[in-house]
Each structure stands twice: as C-alpha cells, then as structure tokens.
C-alpha cells in the first residue's frame, strides 16, 4: 500500500511538474504527502572570504530562500485545493547535503517523487534522483520535466530482464499495477538467441495470478540501444507509467548510475518508477 509519500519541491516554474504529479498520486491512493524544499548554500571558490564575498553569499541565499518559499506556497495551495493530507518543510543545506538528507528522509516513506533533471540546466535534480534511488531503500518515481497530466494508469509498461532490481521494482510497483487497466511486460534482447535466458513468461504468469491483465512483448534491438528501444516502445504503446530496475553502485560515497538507467533518466518522457 502507498499511504506516505515524499516529494522534492524543486524551484522555478518549469519544475512544478513533479509537485503536481505527486499530488495526483497522493489523491489516487488517499495518501499523506510531505513536501521538502531546500535553500541551497552557495558554492564558494577557494578565495579569501571578505565583506564583498559575504554580501554576495547573503544575496544568493536570500534569492534561494525566496524561490523556495514560493515553491512551498504553491505546493500548499495545490494540496489544499485537492483536499489531500499534506505537510511541508524547508531546510538550508549545501547541494550535496540536501540530496543526502532527502535520500535518508525517504527511508520513512512508501515512495519518493523527484523531478527529472532538465537538459543543459545544472541543478540538484540529478543528485536527488541518485541519492533517493541508492540511499532510501524505497522506490522512487521520476517525473519528466515536460509532464502536464496527473497520474494515469491505463497502460503500464514493466521492463523485465530477470534481474533482482527488476523483481524489486515490480514488487514495489504492485499498488500501481493493481490499478492498471493493462500491463505490458517488455523484454528487450540485444542479440538473437537471448530470449530464452530471460523468463518473461514466468513473471507474466506471476502478475496474472494477481488478477492483473498482462501482455507479454519481446523486442529485438540489434542496431538500437536498449534505453531508446524502451522509450520508443513506450511511445508506440501510449504508456502512462514505466516500471524498471534502477542500476548502478556507489564508490567512496559517490553514486554511479548504470548506462541504461542514466540514458532513461536523461531522455524519458513518461513517469518512471525505479527500485534498486
């Protein structure tokens, strides 16, 4: 069951997609939604800290606090209009500190909702995704920055490769799958003769035993990479939600995303639930 959700309240008009989507998820599941926003401390170069630098830092902090306050106000108003149970919090942190705090906070929630990082626009979104995925121990729902509609579950695509991460994602996504009108289990093989190594029929039968309507689809992608094949299939099938394992590892406290996961996150146009 999903009864407790956390969302990162990103700032700026183009970054409200995740907030609005999280509200729609909370409304669907009648869940409580906690919005966390961060005032980011400026990153200073290794120079002498003088009165001029202090003035610049204070100005940047004030602007960040202003934007964060506006993001919280928008969240609280949207939550009030829909009538969901909600709360909001503001913290002042460094960029790295904020992402780590959000990842740890996610351990006490059923689901973390985070915005997709926008291309050519540096910001905290990428770090938030990585720490929530690797540190929370809970599923994350990444919302495209172009997302307009709320949660819809007419057709859900489950990406299956037989891995532990994919199995975890399916289990974590079960509240969504139980509400889906149709589930497409997608298996992508990068070369001929690979299908028999991925027990797609087994996972399809497992989902069917939960009284879910399942369509098993196998796709061969020899000349096209797997992430592009997944996103192309999602577009062709009018997929509303993608469910997949999130791959990567940490090295000396630095999170390293797997190639396929990184590509999906960079080019996704469909809300995607990931588990690690």
C-alpha positions as CSV (number, residue, x, y, z in Angstrom):
1,X,0.0,0.0,0.0
2,X,1.0,3.6,-0.6
3,X,0.0,5.8,2.3
4,X,3.0,8.1,2.9
5,X,4.8,9.9,0.0
6,X,7.7,12.4,0.0
7,X,8.3,14.8,-2.9
8,X,11.2,17.1,-3.6
9,X,9.8,20.6,-4.1
10,X,12.0,21.9,-6.9
11,X,12.0,25.7,-7.6
12,X,11.1,27.5,-10.7
13,X,8.0,27.5,-13.0
14,X,9.3,24.7,-15.2
15,X,9.9,22.4,-12.2
16,X,6.4,22.1,-10.8
17,X,5.6,19.0,-12.8
18,X,6.9,16.6,-10.1
19,X,4.9,18.5,-7.4
20,X,1.7,18.4,-9.3
21,X,2.2,14.8,-10.2
22,X,2.9,13.8,-6.6
23,X,-0.3,15.5,-5.5
24,X,-2.2,13.4,-8.1
25,X,-0.6,10.2,-6.8
26,X,-1.5,11.1,-3.2
27,X,-5.0,11.8,-4.3
28,X,-5.3,8.5,-6.1
29,X,-4.1,6.5,-3.1
30,X,-5.6,8.8,-0.5
31,X,-2.0,9.1,0.9
32,X,-0.3,11.7,3.0
33,X,2.2,13.8,1.1
34,X,5.2,15.6,2.6
35,X,6.9,18.3,0.5
36,X,10.6,19.0,1.3
37,X,12.2,22.1,-0.1
38,X,15.8,23.2,0.2
39,X,17.6,26.6,0.4
40,X,20.9,25.9,-1.2
41,X,24.1,27.4,0.2
42,X,26.3,28.9,-2.5
43,X,29.4,27.1,-3.5
44,X,32.4,29.4,-2.9
45,X,35.7,29.2,-4.7
46,X,38.9,28.8,-2.7
47,X,39.5,32.6,-2.3
48,X,39.7,34.9,0.6
49,X,36.3,35.4,2.3
50,X,35.9,39.2,2.6
51,X,33.0,41.6,3.1
52,X,32.2,41.6,-0.7
53,X,32.1,37.8,-0.8
54,X,29.9,37.8,2.3
55,X,27.5,40.2,0.7
56,X,27.3,38.0,-2.5
57,X,26.6,34.9,-0.4
58,X,23.8,36.6,1.6
59,X,22.2,37.9,-1.6
60,X,22.3,34.4,-3.2
61,X,20.9,32.8,0.0
62,X,18.1,35.4,0.1
63,X,17.2,34.7,-3.6
64,X,17.2,30.9,-3.0
65,X,15.1,31.3,0.2
66,X,12.6,33.5,-1.8
67,X,12.3,30.8,-4.5
68,X,12.0,28.0,-2.0
69,X,9.3,29.9,-0.1
70,X,7.3,30.3,-3.3
71,X,7.6,26.6,-4.1
72,X,6.3,25.7,-0.7
73,X,3.4,28.2,-1.0
74,X,2.5,26.7,-4.4
75,X,2.6,23.2,-3.0
76,X,0.4,24.1,0.0
77,X,-2.2,25.8,-2.2
78,X,-2.3,22.9,-4.7
79,X,-2.7,20.4,-1.8
80,X,-5.4,22.5,-0.2
81,X,-7.4,22.6,-3.5
82,X,-7.3,18.8,-3.8
83,X,-8.0,18.2,-0.2
84,X,-5.2,15.8,0.4
85,X,-3.3,15.4,3.7
86,X,-0.1,17.3,3.3
87,X,2.8,18.9,5.2
88,X,5.8,21.0,4.1
89,X,9.3,21.6,5.3
90,X,12.2,23.8,4.5
91,X,15.9,23.2,5.1
92,X,19.1,25.1,4.4
93,X,21.8,22.8,3.0
94,X,24.6,22.5,0.6
95,X,23.8,20.8,-2.7
96,X,25.3,17.5,-1.6
97,X,23.9,17.8,1.9
98,X,20.4,18.4,0.6
99,X,20.5,15.3,-1.7
100,X,21.8,13.2,1.1
101,X,19.2,14.4,3.6
102,X,16.4,13.8,1.1
103,X,17.7,10.2,0.5
104,X,17.7,9.5,4.2
105,X,14.3,11.1,4.7
106,X,12.9,8.8,2.0
107,X,13.5,5.7,4.2
108,X,10.4,6.6,6.3
109,X,8.1,6.9,3.3
110,X,6.5,4.4,0.9
111,X,7.6,6.4,-2.2
112,X,9.8,9.3,-3.1
113,X,8.8,11.5,-6.0
114,X,11.5,13.5,-7.7
115,X,11.7,15.7,-10.9
116,X,13.8,14.7,-13.9
117,X,16.9,16.8,-14.4
118,X,16.4,19.3,-17.2
119,X,19.0,19.2,-20.0
120,X,21.6,22.0,-20.1
121,X,20.3,23.3,-16.8
122,X,22.6,22.5,-13.9
123,X,20.8,21.9,-10.6
124,X,20.2,19.4,-7.8
125,X,17.7,17.1,-9.6
126,X,20.3,14.6,-10.7
127,X,21.8,14.3,-7.3
128,X,18.3,14.0,-5.7
129,X,17.4,11.1,-8.0
130,X,20.7,9.2,-7.3
131,X,20.6,9.5,-3.5
132,X,16.9,8.7,-3.4
133,X,17.5,5.6,-5.5
134,X,20.5,4.3,-3.7
135,X,20.0,5.6,-0.2
136,X,16.3,5.5,0.6
137,X,15.8,1.7,0.2
138,X,12.4,2.6,-1.2
139,X,11.1,3.0,-4.8
140,X,11.4,6.4,-6.5
141,X,9.0,7.9,-9.1
142,X,10.8,10.2,-11.5
143,X,8.6,12.7,-13.2
144,X,9.6,14.2,-16.6
145,X,10.0,18.0,-16.6
146,X,7.6,18.2,-19.5
147,X,4.9,16.3,-17.7
148,X,1.5,18.0,-17.8
149,X,-1.1,15.4,-16.8
150,X,-1.6,13.8,-13.4
151,X,-1.3,10.0,-12.7
152,X,-3.0,7.8,-15.3
153,X,-2.7,4.0,-15.2
154,X,-4.5,2.9,-18.4
155,X,-1.3,1.2,-19.6
156,X,1.8,0.4,-17.5
157,X,5.0,-0.9,-19.0
158,X,7.1,-3.3,-16.9
159,X,10.7,-3.7,-18.1
160,X,11.8,-7.2,-17.3
161,X,15.4,-8.6,-17.6
162,X,15.2,-11.2,-14.9
163,X,17.3,-9.2,-12.5
164,X,16.9,-8.6,-8.8
165,X,16.4,-4.9,-9.4
166,X,13.6,-5.6,-11.9
167,X,11.9,-8.0,-9.5
168,X,12.2,-5.4,-6.7
169,X,10.7,-2.8,-8.9
170,X,7.7,-5.0,-9.8
171,X,7.0,-5.7,-6.1
172,X,7.3,-2.1,-5.2
173,X,5.0,-1.0,-8.1
174,X,2.3,-3.5,-7.2
175,X,-0.1,-0.8,-5.8
176,X,0.1,0.9,-9.2
177,X,-0.1,-2.4,-11.2
178,X,-3.3,-3.4,-9.3
179,X,-4.9,-0.2,-10.6
180,X,-3.7,-0.5,-14.2
181,X,-6.1,-1.4,-17.0
182,X,-3.3,-3.2,-18.9
183,X,0.2,-4.2,-18.1
184,X,2.8,-4.7,-20.8
185,X,5.8,-6.8,-19.8
186,X,8.6,-5.8,-22.1
187,X,11.7,-7.9,-22.7
188,X,14.4,-6.3,-24.9
189,X,17.2,-8.6,-26.3
190,X,20.3,-7.0,-27.8
191,X,21.1,-10.1,-29.9
192,X,19.5,-13.2,-31.3
193,X,19.1,-16.2,-29.1
194,X,18.9,-14.2,-25.8
195,X,15.2,-14.5,-25.2
196,X,15.4,-18.0,-23.6
197,X,17.6,-16.6,-20.9
198,X,15.0,-14.2,-19.6
199,X,12.0,-16.0,-18.1
200,X,9.4,-13.5,-19.3
201,X,6.6,-16.0,-19.3
202,X,7.2,-16.7,-15.6
203,X,6.8,-13.1,-14.5
204,X,3.8,-12.6,-16.7
205,X,2.2,-15.7,-15.1
206,X,3.1,-14.3,-11.6
207,X,1.3,-11.0,-12.4
208,X,-1.7,-12.8,-13.9
209,X,-2.1,-14.7,-10.6
210,X,-2.6,-11.3,-9.0
211,X,-5.6,-11.0,-11.3
212,X,-3.8,-8.4,-13.5
213,X,-4.3,-8.1,-17.2
214,X,-0.9,-8.8,-18.8
215,X,0.5,-8.6,-22.3
216,X,4.0,-10.1,-22.8
217,X,6.1,-8.4,-25.6
218,X,9.6,-9.4,-26.7
219,X,11.6,-6.9,-28.8
220,X,14.9,-7.5,-30.6
221,X,17.1,-4.4,-30.6
222,X,20.3,-5.2,-32.5
223,X,21.0,-1.8,-34.1
224,X,19.3,0.3,-31.4
225,X,20.4,0.6,-27.8
226,X,18.1,-0.8,-25.1
227,X,17.0,2.6,-23.5
228,X,15.9,4.0,-26.9
229,X,14.0,0.8,-27.6
230,X,12.2,1.0,-24.2
231,X,11.2,4.7,-24.8
232,X,10.2,4.1,-28.4
233,X,8.0,1.1,-27.3
234,X,6.5,3.3,-24.5
235,X,5.6,6.0,-27.1
236,X,4.1,3.5,-29.5
237,X,2.1,1.8,-26.8
238,X,0.9,5.2,-25.3
239,X,2.4,4.0,-21.9
240,X,1.4,6.1,-18.9
241,X,3.9,4.7,-16.4
242,X,7.2,2.7,-16.8
243,X,8.4,0.3,-14.1
244,X,12.0,-0.8,-14.2
245,X,15.0,-1.6,-12.0
246,X,17.5,1.2,-11.3
247,X,21.0,0.1,-11.8
248,X,24.3,1.5,-10.5
249,X,26.6,1.4,-7.5
250,X,28.3,3.6,-5.0
251,X,32.1,4.2,-4.9
252,X,33.6,6.1,-2.0
253,X,30.2,7.6,-1.3
254,X,29.8,8.7,-4.9
255,X,26.9,7.2,-6.8
256,X,27.5,5.8,-10.2
257,X,24.4,5.2,-12.4
258,X,24.4,2.4,-14.8
259,X,24.4,3.3,-18.5
260,X,20.9,2.2,-19.3
261,X,19.5,3.9,-16.2
262,X,21.3,7.1,-16.9
263,X,20.1,7.2,-20.5
264,X,16.5,6.6,-19.5
265,X,16.6,9.4,-16.9
266,X,18.1,11.8,-19.4
267,X,15.6,11.2,-22.2
268,X,12.5,9.9,-20.5
269,X,9.1,11.4,-21.4
270,X,7.0,9.1,-19.3
271,X,6.8,8.9,-15.4
272,X,9.1,6.1,-14.4
273,X,9.1,4.1,-11.1
274,X,12.5,2.7,-10.3
275,X,13.8,0.5,-7.5
276,X,17.4,-0.5,-6.6
